[in-house]
Amino acid sequence: CFVIALNLLAPRCAGWRIRRRCRWPFGSFRKQLFDCRLIDRLFDAFIGGGDRDWHREWKVAVDSIVKESKERDAKIDSSRVTGTEPSLPIERFVGTYRHKMYGEFTLASEDGKPVLHQGPAFVGDLEHWHFDTYRIIWRDRSLGRDFVTFRLDPKGEPSGAAFGLEGEVVYTRSGP
C-alpha cells in the first residue's frame, strides 16, 4: 500500500507529490502527522512563509486531541453498567449483518472468542461491555475502539446490530 499526497499551490501553478509506503489501511498516526508537518513546511518554503514552527503547532493540536479523547473515554467508562449479562450467549449472535451503505460485517467465533470482520482492514475482538453491548478492540490499533449493540426481535432471536454507543448505524441480520 502506498499513500500519495498531492499538494497544489494554485496561484503559483506549482505542486508536489509525496509518496510513502504504509500499512493498510492508513498507516500510523505518527506518519500522517509527519506528512502534515512536512507539507506545511514545504508550502512555507516555497512561498517564503517564514520560520513558522509547524512541529510545535501540530504538537499543541495533537495534545488537545489526546486530552479530549481521554476525557471522552473517561465519560464512556463511567457510563458502563457493571454486573450485567447479555440476553443470549454471544454464539447466538454469530452471523452476517448488512447495511445499505456500509455493506456487511460478520461476527465469527475464533478460538471460542467473538471476532468482528468488516472487510480485510476492519477486524476486531469483542469484549462484553454491558447488557447486549460489546466493545470492539480493533486489531489495527490506529482504528481505536468502537461499540456494537446486538438487537433482538420480539421472539428473542438476533435481528440486528447497531454501531456506536448511541446506535448511530444499524445493521440487519441477514443470516447465521
Sequence and secondary structure as in RCSB ss.txt:
>XXXX:A:sequence
CFVIALNLLAPRCAGWRIRRRCRWPFGSFRKQLFDCRLIDRLFDAFIGGGDRDWHREWKVAVDSIVKESKERDAK
IDSSRVTGTEPSLPIERFVGTYRHKMYGEFTLASEDGKPVLHQGPAFVGDLEHWHFDTYRIIWRDRSLGRDFVTF
RLDPKGEPSGAAFGLEGEVVYTRSGP
>XXXX:A:secstr
 EEEEEEEEGGGTEEEEEEEE  TTT  HHHHHHHHHHHHHHHHHHHT     HHHHHHHHHHHHHHHHHHHHHH
HHHT  TT   SS GGGG EEEEETTTEEEEEEEETTEEEEEETTTEEEEEEEEETTEEEEEESSGGG EEEEEE
EE TTS EEEEEETTTT EEEEEEE 
